[in-house]
Amino acid sequence: MAKLAIIYGTGFGNTGIMAKAIEEGARSAGLEVLIKKVDEASPADVEKADAIAIGLATYKGAGMPTVIKYVQSLSKLQLKGKVGTAFGSYGWSGEGPIVVANTLKGYGMDVIEPPLRIKRIPEAEGIEECRKLGKMIADKIKR
Ligand SMILES: Cc1cc2nc3c(=O)[nH]c(=O)nc-3n(C[C@H](O)[C@H](O)[C@H](O)COP(=O)(O)O)c2cc1C
């Protein structure tokens, strides 16, 4: 079974809601999913995945530092050709997921763009978008 690793950081839970909806969509499309908060994650969690989704909220014009650091720590892995994506909740500028998507591209990953960004608390429509992203990741792995 193809594997997706979702690693995310969230201050108030909004990006966490997104992560769980992406998980649901991916599972419904037949993927095996590992989902972890960044504080509990290590590079080994994504090493064997076919796809990696990184979630982070934006604070003070930047992505959450814990997630940015985690993504930097992946530079030592061989991620070339794997499917990647970034997502996150934001308030007004939403830089975090853009920065992460660019870093994943720099690792040679096949990145789904633009990153999925949802303003504040995800409502039904946003949650549906997240589920769709989970399915899109599954489709992209199979291709
Ligand atoms: C102190 C503080 C700083 C913030 N700075 C930004 C910012 O620079 N840009 C932005 O788009 N949103 C900013 N936000 C809004 C958060 O990104 C938004 O509340 C988001 O929903 C939080 O997601 P989370 O619950 O996953 O942590 C800020 C929020 C707080 C409390």
The ligand as an SDF file (V2000), in Angstrom:
LIG
                    3D

 31 33  0  0  0  0  0  0  0  0999 V2000
    0.6610   36.4210   17.4500 C   0  0  0  0  0  0  0  0  0  0  0  0
    0.0770   36.0310   16.1300 C   0  0  0  0  0  0  0  0  0  0  0  0
    0.7460   36.3780   14.9610 C   0  0  0  0  0  0  0  0  0  0  0  0
    0.2100   36.0340   13.7130 C   0  0  0  0  0  0  0  0  0  0  0  0
    0.8850   36.3920   12.5750 N   0  0  0  0  0  0  0  0  0  0  0  0
    0.3560   36.0920   11.3600 C   0  0  0  0  0  0  0  0  0  0  0  0
    1.0280   36.5050   10.1640 C   0  0  0  0  0  0  0  0  0  0  0  0
    2.0840   37.1230   10.1560 O   0  0  0  0  0  0  0  0  0  0  0  0
    0.4550   36.1890    8.9730 N   0  0  0  0  0  0  0  0  0  0  0  0
   -0.7300   35.4990    8.8950 C   0  0  0  0  0  0  0  0  0  0  0  0
   -1.1820   35.2170    7.7890 O   0  0  0  0  0  0  0  0  0  0  0  0
   -1.3900   35.1170   10.0090 N   0  0  0  0  0  0  0  0  0  0  0  0
   -0.8690   35.3900   11.2370 C   0  0  0  0  0  0  0  0  0  0  0  0
   -1.5310   35.0040   12.3770 N   0  0  0  0  0  0  0  0  0  0  0  0
   -2.8230   34.2890   12.2530 C   0  0  0  0  0  0  0  0  0  0  0  0
   -2.6860   32.7690   12.3580 C   0  0  0  0  0  0  0  0  0  0  0  0
   -1.9240   32.2730   11.2860 O   0  0  0  0  0  0  0  0  0  0  0  0
   -4.1010   32.1810   12.3120 C   0  0  0  0  0  0  0  0  0  0  0  0
   -4.7550   32.4880   13.5290 O   0  0  0  0  0  0  0  0  0  0  0  0
   -4.1290   30.6860   12.0730 C   0  0  0  0  0  0  0  0  0  0  0  0
   -5.4800   30.2650   11.9440 O   0  0  0  0  0  0  0  0  0  0  0  0
   -3.4740   29.9060   13.1940 C   0  0  0  0  0  0  0  0  0  0  0  0
   -3.4690   28.5470   12.8240 O   0  0  0  0  0  0  0  0  0  0  0  0
   -3.2290   27.3810   13.8760 P   0  0  0  0  0  0  0  0  0  0  0  0
   -4.4850   27.2610   14.7260 O   0  0  0  0  0  0  0  0  0  0  0  0
   -3.0120   26.1610   13.0580 O   0  0  0  0  0  0  0  0  0  0  0  0
   -2.0300   27.7390   14.6890 O   0  0  0  0  0  0  0  0  0  0  0  0
   -1.0290   35.3340   13.6340 C   0  0  0  0  0  0  0  0  0  0  0  0
   -1.6940   34.9840   14.8200 C   0  0  0  0  0  0  0  0  0  0  0  0
   -1.1630   35.3210   16.0620 C   0  0  0  0  0  0  0  0  0  0  0  0
   -1.9070   34.9250   17.3090 C   0  0  0  0  0  0  0  0  0  0  0  0
  1  2  1  0
  2  3  1  0
  2 30  2  0
  3  4  2  0
  4  5  1  0
  4 28  1  0
  5  6  2  0
  6  7  1  0
  6 13  1  0
  7  8  2  0
  7  9  1  0
  9 10  1  0
 10 11  2  0
 10 12  1  0
 12 13  2  0
 13 14  1  0
 14 15  1  0
 14 28  1  0
 15 16  1  0
 16 17  1  0
 16 18  1  0
 18 19  1  0
 18 20  1  0
 20 21  1  0
 20 22  1  0
 22 23  1  0
 23 24  1  0
 24 25  2  0
 24 26  1  0
 24 27  1  0
 28 29  2  0
 29 30  1  0
 30 31  1  0
M  END
$$$$
